[in-house]
Amino acid sequence: MSTSSNLPPDLLEKRAEEQRERIAESVSELKESVRETVRERLDVKAYARNHMASVASVASLFAFATGYAIAGMFTRH
């Protein structure tokens, strides 16, 4: 194993540049991966499409409860 002090400076600079490029590429890939994951998880339309029965049930219950409450304001018991 050679030490870095035995290597010429231009070779060390070249290696450092290659490492910077690899790090920048890795960061770019990570950012894109995170962006895609967040976009998928926060997509309301896709969630509603995939869980249509649940969304329809919740909307129906909300509409029924709202209608019942409004009707209760205009009737006497």
N, CA, C and O atoms as a CHARMM CRD file, in Angstrom:
* protein
*
  308
    1    1 MET  N      0.84100  -1.17400   0.00000 PROA 1      0.00000
    2    1 MET  CA     0.00000   0.00000   0.00000 PROA 1      0.00000
    3    1 MET  C      0.88500   1.23500   0.00000 PROA 1      0.00000
    4    1 MET  O      1.74100   1.40700   0.86800 PROA 1      0.00000
    5    2 SER  N      0.66400   2.08500  -0.98200 PROA 2      0.00000
    6    2 SER  CA     1.48300   3.28100  -1.07100 PROA 2      0.00000
    7    2 SER  C      0.80600   4.42500  -0.33700 PROA 2      0.00000
    8    2 SER  O     -0.41900   4.47500  -0.21800 PROA 2      0.00000
    9    3 THR  N      1.60000   5.30800   0.13600 PROA 3      0.00000
   10    3 THR  CA     1.05900   6.47300   0.82600 PROA 3      0.00000
   11    3 THR  C      0.83500   7.58200  -0.18300 PROA 3      0.00000
   12    3 THR  O      1.46900   7.61200  -1.23800 PROA 3      0.00000
   13    4 SER  N     -0.05700   8.47900   0.14200 PROA 4      0.00000
   14    4 SER  CA    -0.37900   9.55900  -0.77500 PROA 4      0.00000
   15    4 SER  C      0.78700  10.53200  -0.95100 PROA 4      0.00000
   16    4 SER  O      0.82800  11.26600  -1.93900 PROA 4      0.00000
   17    5 SER  N      1.71800  10.55000  -0.02600 PROA 5      0.00000
   18    5 SER  CA     2.85000  11.46700  -0.15900 PROA 5      0.00000
   19    5 SER  C      3.80200  11.02200  -1.26800 PROA 5      0.00000
   20    5 SER  O      4.59500  11.83400  -1.74600 PROA 5      0.00000
   21    6 ASN  N      3.74700   9.75500  -1.69300 PROA 6      0.00000
   22    6 ASN  CA     4.61100   9.25800  -2.75100 PROA 6      0.00000
   23    6 ASN  C      4.02200   9.48500  -4.13700 PROA 6      0.00000
   24    6 ASN  O      4.72200   9.30100  -5.13200 PROA 6      0.00000
   25    7 LEU  N      2.75200   9.88000  -4.23100 PROA 7      0.00000
   26    7 LEU  CA     2.10000  10.07300  -5.51100 PROA 7      0.00000
   27    7 LEU  C      2.27500  11.50700  -5.99700 PROA 7      0.00000
   28    7 LEU  O      2.32700  12.44200  -5.19900 PROA 7      0.00000
   29    8 PRO  N      2.36400  11.66700  -7.30400 PROA 8      0.00000
   30    8 PRO  CA     2.50600  13.03300  -7.84800 PROA 8      0.00000
   31    8 PRO  C      1.22200  13.83800  -7.63300 PROA 8      0.00000
   32    8 PRO  O      0.12900  13.27300  -7.63200 PROA 8      0.00000
   33    9 PRO  N      1.35200  15.14200  -7.45400 PROA 9      0.00000
   34    9 PRO  CA     0.18600  15.99000  -7.17900 PROA 9      0.00000
   35    9 PRO  C     -0.87900  15.95000  -8.27200 PROA 9      0.00000
   36    9 PRO  O     -2.07300  15.99700  -7.97600 PROA 9      0.00000
   37   10 ASP  N     -0.45300  15.86200  -9.53500 PROA 10     0.00000
   38   10 ASP  CA    -1.45400  15.84800 -10.61100 PROA 10     0.00000
   39   10 ASP  C     -2.31100  14.58800 -10.56800 PROA 10     0.00000
   40   10 ASP  O     -3.49400  14.64500 -10.90100 PROA 10     0.00000
   41   11 LEU  N     -1.74200  13.45000 -10.16600 PROA 11     0.00000
   42   11 LEU  CA    -2.51500  12.21600 -10.02000 PROA 11     0.00000
   43   11 LEU  C     -3.48900  12.33800  -8.85800 PROA 11     0.00000
   44   11 LEU  O     -4.63000  11.88700  -8.95300 PROA 11     0.00000
   45   12 LEU  N     -3.04700  12.94300  -7.76800 PROA 12     0.00000
   46   12 LEU  CA    -3.93200  13.15800  -6.61800 PROA 12     0.00000
   47   12 LEU  C     -5.08600  14.08300  -6.98200 PROA 12     0.00000
   48   12 LEU  O     -6.22200  13.85400  -6.56800 PROA 12     0.00000
   49   13 GLU  N     -4.79900  15.12300  -7.75400 PROA 13     0.00000
   50   13 GLU  CA    -5.85300  16.04200  -8.18600 PROA 13     0.00000
   51   13 GLU  C     -6.86100  15.33500  -9.08900 PROA 13     0.00000
   52   13 GLU  O     -8.06600  15.56400  -8.98300 PROA 13     0.00000
   53   14 LYS  N     -6.36100  14.47800  -9.97500 PROA 14     0.00000
   54   14 LYS  CA    -7.24100  13.72800 -10.86700 PROA 14     0.00000
   55   14 LYS  C     -8.15200  12.80000 -10.06700 PROA 14     0.00000
   56   14 LYS  O     -9.35200  12.72400 -10.33000 PROA 14     0.00000
   57   15 ARG  N     -7.58500  12.09800  -9.09900 PROA 15     0.00000
   58   15 ARG  CA    -8.38500  11.19900  -8.25100 PROA 15     0.00000
   59   15 ARG  C     -9.43100  11.98000  -7.45500 PROA 15     0.00000
   60   15 ARG  O    -10.57300  11.54100  -7.32300 PROA 15     0.00000
   61   16 ALA  N     -9.03500  13.13200  -6.92900 PROA 16     0.00000
   62   16 ALA  CA    -9.97200  13.95600  -6.15700 PROA 16     0.00000
   63   16 ALA  C    -11.12600  14.41800  -7.04600 PROA 16     0.00000
   64   16 ALA  O    -12.28000  14.41800  -6.61700 PROA 16     0.00000
   65   17 GLU  N    -10.81800  14.81000  -8.27200 PROA 17     0.00000
   66   17 GLU  CA   -11.86800  15.24300  -9.20800 PROA 17     0.00000
   67   17 GLU  C    -12.82200  14.08600  -9.52900 PROA 17     0.00000
   68   17 GLU  O    -14.03700  14.28000  -9.58300 PROA 17     0.00000
   69   18 GLU  N    -12.27800  12.89500  -9.74000 PROA 18     0.00000
   70   18 GLU  CA   -13.11900  11.71700 -10.01500 PROA 18     0.00000
   71   18 GLU  C    -14.03700  11.42000  -8.82700 PROA 18     0.00000
   72   18 GLU  O    -15.21400  11.10500  -9.00300 PROA 18     0.00000
   73   19 GLN  N    -13.49100  11.52200  -7.63700 PROA 19     0.00000
   74   19 GLN  CA   -14.29900  11.28200  -6.43800 PROA 19     0.00000
   75   19 GLN  C    -15.39200  12.33800  -6.29300 PROA 19     0.00000
   76   19 GLN  O    -16.52100  12.00600  -5.93300 PROA 19     0.00000
   77   20 ARG  N    -15.07800  13.59800  -6.56600 PROA 20     0.00000
   78   20 ARG  CA   -16.09600  14.65300  -6.51100 PROA 20     0.00000
   79   20 ARG  C    -17.21000  14.38900  -7.51200 PROA 20     0.00000
   80   20 ARG  O    -18.38600  14.57900  -7.20100 PROA 20     0.00000
   81   21 GLU  N    -16.84800  13.95400  -8.70500 PROA 21     0.00000
   82   21 GLU  CA   -17.85600  13.64700  -9.72900 PROA 21     0.00000
   83   21 GLU  C    -18.74800  12.48800  -9.29200 PROA 21     0.00000
   84   21 GLU  O    -19.96400  12.53300  -9.48300 PROA 21     0.00000
   85   22 ARG  N    -18.15000  11.45100  -8.70800 PROA 22     0.00000
   86   22 ARG  CA   -18.94700  10.31200  -8.22400 PROA 22     0.00000
   87   22 ARG  C    -19.88200  10.73200  -7.09400 PROA 22     0.00000
   88   22 ARG  O    -21.03300  10.30000  -7.03900 PROA 22     0.00000
   89   23 ILE  N    -19.38400  11.57000  -6.20100 PROA 23     0.00000
   90   23 ILE  CA   -20.21900  12.04900  -5.09100 PROA 23     0.00000
   91   23 ILE  C    -21.37100  12.89300  -5.62800 PROA 23     0.00000
   92   23 ILE  O    -22.50900  12.74400  -5.18400 PROA 23     0.00000
   93   24 ALA  N    -21.08200  13.77600  -6.57700 PROA 24     0.00000
   94   24 ALA  CA   -22.13100  14.61400  -7.15700 PROA 24     0.00000
   95   24 ALA  C    -23.17500  13.75400  -7.86600 PROA 24     0.00000
   96   24 ALA  O    -24.37000  14.03200  -7.77000 PROA 24     0.00000
   97   25 GLU  N    -22.74400  12.72800  -8.56600 PROA 25     0.00000
   98   25 GLU  CA   -23.67400  11.81900  -9.24300 PROA 25     0.00000
   99   25 GLU  C    -24.52400  11.05700  -8.22600 PROA 25     0.00000
  100   25 GLU  O    -25.72900  10.89400  -8.42300 PROA 25     0.00000
  101   26 SER  N    -23.90700  10.59400  -7.14600 PROA 26     0.00000
  102   26 SER  CA   -24.65100   9.88400  -6.10700 PROA 26     0.00000
  103   26 SER  C    -25.68700  10.78900  -5.44900 PROA 26     0.00000
  104   26 SER  O    -26.80700  10.35700  -5.17900 PROA 26     0.00000
  105   27 VAL  N    -25.32200  12.03000  -5.19300 PROA 27     0.00000
  106   27 VAL  CA   -26.25400  12.98500  -4.59100 PROA 27     0.00000
  107   27 VAL  C    -27.41600  13.25200  -5.53600 PROA 27     0.00000
  108   27 VAL  O    -28.56600  13.31700  -5.10100 PROA 27     0.00000
  109   28 SER  N    -27.12800  13.40800  -6.81900 PROA 28     0.00000
  110   28 SER  CA   -28.18200  13.64000  -7.80800 PROA 28     0.00000
  111   28 SER  C    -29.14600  12.46000  -7.87000 PROA 28     0.00000
  112   28 SER  O    -30.36100  12.65000  -7.92500 PROA 28     0.00000
  113   29 GLU  N    -28.60800  11.24700  -7.86100 PROA 29     0.00000
  114   29 GLU  CA   -29.45600  10.04800  -7.87700 PROA 29     0.00000
  115   29 GLU  C    -30.31200   9.97900  -6.62200 PROA 29     0.00000
  116   29 GLU  O    -31.49500   9.64600  -6.69900 PROA 29     0.00000
  117   30 LEU  N    -29.73800  10.28400  -5.48000 PROA 30     0.00000
  118   30 LEU  CA   -30.47500  10.25600  -4.22200 PROA 30     0.00000
  119   30 LEU  C    -31.59400  11.29300  -4.21600 PROA 30     0.00000
  120   30 LEU  O    -32.71100  10.99800  -3.79300 PROA 30     0.00000
  121   31 LYS  N    -31.30100  12.50000  -4.68200 PROA 31     0.00000
  122   31 LYS  CA   -32.32100  13.55400  -4.74300 PROA 31     0.00000
  123   31 LYS  C    -33.46600  13.15400  -5.64800 PROA 31     0.00000
  124   31 LYS  O    -34.62700  13.37400  -5.30200 PROA 31     0.00000
  125   32 GLU  N    -33.17200  12.57400  -6.79500 PROA 32     0.00000
  126   32 GLU  CA   -34.21900  12.14700  -7.72000 PROA 32     0.00000
  127   32 GLU  C    -35.05500  11.01900  -7.11000 PROA 32     0.00000
  128   32 GLU  O    -36.27700  10.99600  -7.25800 PROA 32     0.00000
  129   33 SER  N    -34.40100  10.10300  -6.43800 PROA 33     0.00000
  130   33 SER  CA   -35.11900   9.00100  -5.79400 PROA 33     0.00000
  131   33 SER  C    -36.06700   9.51600  -4.71300 PROA 33     0.00000
  132   33 SER  O    -37.21400   9.07600  -4.62500 PROA 33     0.00000
  133   34 VAL  N    -35.59100  10.44000  -3.89700 PROA 34     0.00000
  134   34 VAL  CA   -36.42600  11.03000  -2.84300 PROA 34     0.00000
  135   34 VAL  C    -37.57500  11.80200  -3.46200 PROA 34     0.00000
  136   34 VAL  O    -38.70700  11.70900  -2.98800 PROA 34     0.00000
  137   35 ARG  N    -37.30200  12.56200  -4.51300 PROA 35     0.00000
  138   35 ARG  CA   -38.33800  13.34200  -5.18700 PROA 35     0.00000
  139   35 ARG  C    -39.44300  12.42600  -5.71900 PROA 35     0.00000
  140   35 ARG  O    -40.62500  12.72500  -5.55400 PROA 35     0.00000
  141   36 GLU  N    -39.06700  11.31400  -6.35500 PROA 36     0.00000
  142   36 GLU  CA   -40.05700  10.37400  -6.88400 PROA 36     0.00000
  143   36 GLU  C    -40.86900   9.73600  -5.76200 PROA 36     0.00000
  144   36 GLU  O    -42.08700   9.59800  -5.88000 PROA 36     0.00000
  145   37 THR  N    -40.20800   9.34700  -4.67900 PROA 37     0.00000
  146   37 THR  CA   -40.89900   8.71200  -3.55700 PROA 37     0.00000
  147   37 THR  C    -41.89700   9.66900  -2.93100 PROA 37     0.00000
  148   37 THR  O    -43.02800   9.27800  -2.64100 PROA 37     0.00000
  149   38 VAL  N    -41.50000  10.91200  -2.71900 PROA 38     0.00000
  150   38 VAL  CA   -42.40000  11.90700  -2.12900 PROA 38     0.00000
  151   38 VAL  C    -43.57000  12.17500  -3.06300 PROA 38     0.00000
  152   38 VAL  O    -44.71400  12.27100  -2.62000 PROA 38     0.00000
  153   39 ARG  N    -43.28700  12.29400  -4.35000 PROA 39     0.00000
  154   39 ARG  CA   -44.35200  12.54600  -5.33700 PROA 39     0.00000
  155   39 ARG  C    -45.36500  11.40800  -5.33500 PROA 39     0.00000
  156   39 ARG  O    -46.57000  11.65300  -5.40300 PROA 39     0.00000
  157   40 GLU  N    -44.89100  10.16100  -5.25700 PROA 40     0.00000
  158   40 GLU  CA   -45.79000   9.00500  -5.23200 PROA 40     0.00000
  159   40 GLU  C    -46.63700   8.98700  -3.96700 PROA 40     0.00000
  160   40 GLU  O    -47.83500   8.71000  -4.03600 PROA 40     0.00000
  161   41 ARG  N    -46.05400   9.26900  -2.83500 PROA 41     0.00000
  162   41 ARG  CA   -46.78200   9.18200  -1.56200 PROA 41     0.00000
  163   41 ARG  C    -47.75800  10.32600  -1.35400 PROA 41     0.00000
  164   41 ARG  O    -48.73200  10.17500  -0.61700 PROA 41     0.00000
  165   42 LEU  N    -47.52000  11.46000  -1.98200 PROA 42     0.00000
  166   42 LEU  CA   -48.39200  12.61300  -1.79700 PROA 42     0.00000
  167   42 LEU  C    -49.36100  12.82200  -2.96600 PROA 42     0.00000
  168   42 LEU  O    -50.01700  13.86100  -3.04800 PROA 42     0.00000
  169   43 ASP  N    -49.45300  11.85000  -3.85900 PROA 43     0.00000
  170   43 ASP  CA   -50.35500  11.95700  -5.00300 PROA 43     0.00000
  171   43 ASP  C    -51.77200  11.59800  -4.56600 PROA 43     0.00000
  172   43 ASP  O    -52.11400  10.42300  -4.42900 PROA 43     0.00000
  173   44 VAL  N    -52.59500  12.63400  -4.34900 PROA 44     0.00000
  174   44 VAL  CA   -53.95100  12.44300  -3.84100 PROA 44     0.00000
  175   44 VAL  C    -54.81900  11.71900  -4.86400 PROA 44     0.00000
  176   44 VAL  O    -55.61600  10.85400  -4.50000 PROA 44     0.00000
  177   45 LYS  N    -54.67300  12.06200  -6.12500 PROA 45     0.00000
  178   45 LYS  CA   -55.48700  11.42600  -7.16700 PROA 45     0.00000
  179   45 LYS  C    -55.21500   9.92400  -7.24100 PROA 45     0.00000
  180   45 LYS  O    -56.14800   9.12800  -7.34800 PROA 45     0.00000
  181   46 ALA  N    -53.95900   9.54200  -7.18500 PROA 46     0.00000
  182   46 ALA  CA   -53.62500   8.11500  -7.23900 PROA 46     0.00000
  183   46 ALA  C    -54.14800   7.40300  -5.99200 PROA 46     0.00000
  184   46 ALA  O    -54.63800   6.27700  -6.08100 PROA 46     0.00000
  185   47 TYR  N    -54.04800   8.04600  -4.84500 PROA 47     0.00000
  186   47 TYR  CA   -54.55900   7.45000  -3.61200 PROA 47     0.00000
  187   47 TYR  C    -56.06700   7.23500  -3.71100 PROA 47     0.00000
  188   47 TYR  O    -56.57600   6.17500  -3.34800 PROA 47     0.00000
  189   48 ALA  N    -56.77400   8.24300  -4.20300 PROA 48     0.00000
  190   48 ALA  CA   -58.23000   8.12900  -4.34100 PROA 48     0.00000
  191   48 ALA  C    -58.59200   7.04300  -5.34700 PROA 48     0.00000
  192   48 ALA  O    -59.54500   6.29200  -5.14000 PROA 48     0.00000
  193   49 ARG  N    -57.83800   6.96200  -6.42700 PROA 49     0.00000
  194   49 ARG  CA   -58.09300   5.93400  -7.43300 PROA 49     0.00000
  195   49 ARG  C    -57.87300   4.53700  -6.85600 PROA 49     0.00000
  196   49 ARG  O    -58.65800   3.62500  -7.11500 PROA 49     0.00000
  197   50 ASN  N    -56.81900   4.37300  -6.08300 PROA 50     0.00000
  198   50 ASN  CA   -56.49700   3.06100  -5.53000 PROA 50     0.00000
  199   50 ASN  C    -57.39500   2.66600  -4.36200 PROA 50     0.00000
  200   50 ASN  O    -57.52400   1.48000  -4.05900 PROA 50     0.00000
  201   51 HSD  N    -58.00800   3.63200  -3.71200 PROA 51     0.00000
  202   51 HSD  CA   -58.84400   3.36400  -2.54300 PROA 51     0.00000
  203   51 HSD  C    -60.24100   3.95800  -2.72800 PROA 51     0.00000
  204   51 HSD  O    -60.78200   4.59400  -1.82300 PROA 51     0.00000
  205   52 MET  N    -60.81000   3.74500  -3.90400 PROA 52     0.00000
  206   52 MET  CA   -62.07700   4.36500  -4.25900 PROA 52     0.00000
  207   52 MET  C    -63.19700   3.99500  -3.28500 PROA 52     0.00000
  208   52 MET  O    -63.99700   4.85700  -2.92200 PROA 52     0.00000
  209   53 ALA  N    -63.27000   2.75000  -2.86100 PROA 53     0.00000
  210   53 ALA  CA   -64.34000   2.32000  -1.95400 PROA 53     0.00000
  211   53 ALA  C    -64.24300   3.05800  -0.62000 PROA 53     0.00000
  212   53 ALA  O    -65.25700   3.50300  -0.08300 PROA 53     0.00000
  213   54 SER  N    -63.05600   3.18700  -0.09400 PROA 54     0.00000
  214   54 SER  CA   -62.87100   3.87800   1.18200 PROA 54     0.00000
  215   54 SER  C    -63.21400   5.36200   1.05800 PROA 54     0.00000
  216   54 SER  O    -63.87800   5.92800   1.92600 PROA 54     0.00000
  217   55 VAL  N    -62.76000   5.98000  -0.01900 PROA 55     0.00000
  218   55 VAL  CA   -63.03400   7.40000  -0.23100 PROA 55     0.00000
  219   55 VAL  C    -64.53200   7.62500  -0.37900 PROA 55     0.00000
  220   55 VAL  O    -65.07300   8.57400   0.18800 PROA 55     0.00000
  221   56 ALA  N    -65.20700   6.76800  -1.13200 PROA 56     0.00000
  222   56 ALA  CA   -66.65300   6.90400  -1.32700 PROA 56     0.00000
  223   56 ALA  C    -67.40000   6.69000  -0.00700 PROA 56     0.00000
  224   56 ALA  O    -68.36700   7.39900   0.27400 PROA 56     0.00000
  225   57 SER  N    -66.96600   5.73100   0.79500 PROA 57     0.00000
  226   57 SER  CA   -67.61300   5.47600   2.09000 PROA 57     0.00000
  227   57 SER  C    -67.47700   6.67500   3.02600 PROA 57     0.00000
  228   57 SER  O    -68.44500   7.07800   3.67100 PROA 57     0.00000
  229   58 VAL  N    -66.29100   7.23400   3.09800 PROA 58     0.00000
  230   58 VAL  CA   -66.06600   8.38900   3.97200 PROA 58     0.00000
  231   58 VAL  C    -66.89100   9.58500   3.48800 PROA 58     0.00000
  232   58 VAL  O    -67.49100  10.29400   4.29500 PROA 58     0.00000
  233   59 ALA  N    -66.91900   9.80600   2.18300 PROA 59     0.00000
  234   59 ALA  CA   -67.70100  10.92100   1.64100 PROA 59     0.00000
  235   59 ALA  C    -69.19100  10.72300   1.91600 PROA 59     0.00000
  236   59 ALA  O    -69.89100  11.68100   2.24400 PROA 59     0.00000
  237   60 SER  N    -69.67400   9.49900   1.78500 PROA 60     0.00000
  238   60 SER  CA   -71.08900   9.20800   2.05200 PROA 60     0.00000
  239   60 SER  C    -71.43300   9.44000   3.51600 PROA 60     0.00000
  240   60 SER  O    -72.45500  10.05000   3.83100 PROA 60     0.00000
  241   61 LEU  N    -70.58900   8.95900   4.39900 PROA 61     0.00000
  242   61 LEU  CA   -70.83500   9.15400   5.83000 PROA 61     0.00000
  243   61 LEU  C    -70.81600  10.64000   6.19100 PROA 61     0.00000
  244   61 LEU  O    -71.64500  11.09900   6.97700 PROA 61     0.00000
  245   62 PHE  N    -69.89200  11.37600   5.62900 PROA 62     0.00000
  246   62 PHE  CA   -69.82000  12.81000   5.88600 PROA 62     0.00000
  247   62 PHE  C    -71.08200  13.51500   5.38400 PROA 62     0.00000
  248   62 PHE  O    -71.64900  14.36000   6.07700 PROA 62     0.00000
  249   63 ALA  N    -71.51400  13.15800   4.16900 PROA 63     0.00000
  250   63 ALA  CA   -72.72200  13.76900   3.60500 PROA 63     0.00000
  251   63 ALA  C    -73.95300  13.42600   4.44500 PROA 63     0.00000
  252   63 ALA  O    -74.79900  14.28700   4.68700 PROA 63     0.00000
  253   64 PHE  N    -74.05500  12.17900   4.88600 PROA 64     0.00000
  254   64 PHE  CA   -75.19200  11.76600   5.71500 PROA 64     0.00000
  255   64 PHE  C    -75.19600  12.52700   7.04200 PROA 64     0.00000
  256   64 PHE  O    -76.23700  13.03300   7.46100 PROA 64     0.00000
  257   65 ALA  N    -74.05600  12.60900   7.69400 PROA 65     0.00000
  258   65 ALA  CA   -73.96800  13.29800   8.98600 PROA 65     0.00000
  259   65 ALA  C    -74.27600  14.78500   8.82800 PROA 65     0.00000
  260   65 ALA  O    -74.96400  15.36600   9.66700 PROA 65     0.00000
  261   66 THR  N    -73.78300  15.39600   7.77700 PROA 66     0.00000
  262   66 THR  CA   -74.04800  16.81400   7.53000 PROA 66     0.00000
  263   66 THR  C    -75.53000  17.03300   7.25800 PROA 66     0.00000
  264   66 THR  O    -76.13000  17.95900   7.80400 PROA 66     0.00000
  265   67 GLY  N    -76.12000  16.19600   6.42700 PROA 67     0.00000
  266   67 GLY  CA   -77.54800  16.30600   6.13300 PROA 67     0.00000
  267   67 GLY  C    -78.39800  16.09800   7.36400 PROA 67     0.00000
  268   67 GLY  O    -79.37900  16.81300   7.56600 PROA 67     0.00000
  269   68 TYR  N    -78.04400  15.13900   8.18600 PROA 68     0.00000
  270   68 TYR  CA   -78.77600  14.86000   9.41900 PROA 68     0.00000
  271   68 TYR  C    -78.68700  16.05900  10.36300 PROA 68     0.00000
  272   68 TYR  O    -79.67800  16.42700  10.99300 PROA 68     0.00000
  273   69 ALA  N    -77.52500  16.65700  10.46000 PROA 69     0.00000
  274   69 ALA  CA   -77.34200  17.80900  11.34300 PROA 69     0.00000
  275   69 ALA  C    -78.13500  19.01400  10.84600 PROA 69     0.00000
  276   69 ALA  O    -78.76000  19.71400  11.64200 PROA 69     0.00000
  277   70 ILE  N    -78.11500  19.25600   9.56200 PROA 70     0.00000
  278   70 ILE  CA   -78.85800  20.39200   9.00700 PROA 70     0.00000
  279   70 ILE  C    -80.35800  20.16700   9.15400 PROA 70     0.00000
  280   70 ILE  O    -81.09000  21.09200   9.50400 PROA 70     0.00000
  281   71 ALA  N    -80.82200  18.94500   8.88900 PROA 71     0.00000
  282   71 ALA  CA   -82.24900  18.64500   9.05200 PROA 71     0.00000
  283   71 ALA  C    -82.66700  18.78800  10.50300 PROA 71     0.00000
  284   71 ALA  O    -83.79500  19.19400  10.78400 PROA 71     0.00000
  285   72 GLY  N    -81.78600  18.46400  11.42000 PROA 72     0.00000
  286   72 GLY  CA   -82.07900  18.57800  12.84700 PROA 72     0.00000
  287   72 GLY  C    -82.28000  20.01700  13.28500 PROA 72     0.00000
  288   72 GLY  O    -83.00000  20.27500  14.24900 PROA 72     0.00000
  289   73 MET  N    -81.65500  20.95700  12.58900 PROA 73     0.00000
  290   73 MET  CA   -81.80900  22.36200  12.94300 PROA 73     0.00000
  291   73 MET  C    -83.20700  22.87700  12.57300 PROA 73     0.00000
  292   73 MET  O    -83.68400  23.83600  13.17900 PROA 73     0.00000
  293   74 PHE  N    -83.86400  22.25900  11.59500 PROA 74     0.00000
  294   74 PHE  CA   -85.15000  22.74600  11.12600 PROA 74     0.00000
  295   74 PHE  C    -86.34600  21.92600  11.62600 PROA 74     0.00000
  296   74 PHE  O    -87.48900  22.23500  11.28700 PROA 74     0.00000
  297   75 THR  N    -86.10200  20.91500  12.40400 PROA 75     0.00000
  298   75 THR  CA   -87.18800  20.08600  12.95200 PROA 75     0.00000
  299   75 THR  C    -87.18200  20.18300  14.46800 PROA 75     0.00000
  300   75 THR  O    -86.15100  20.43200  15.09300 PROA 75     0.00000
  301   76 ARG  N    -88.37200  19.98000  15.04700 PROA 76     0.00000
  302   76 ARG  CA   -88.47400  19.97800  16.50100 PROA 76     0.00000
  303   76 ARG  C    -88.69800  18.55900  16.97800 PROA 76     0.00000
  304   76 ARG  O    -89.43800  17.79000  16.36600 PROA 76     0.00000
  305   77 HSD  N    -88.07000  18.23400  18.04300 PROA 77     0.00000
  306   77 HSD  CA   -88.23700  16.89500  18.60900 PROA 77     0.00000
  307   77 HSD  C    -88.92900  16.96400  19.93400 PROA 77     0.00000
  308   77 HSD  O    -89.15800  15.93200  20.56500 PROA 77     0.00000
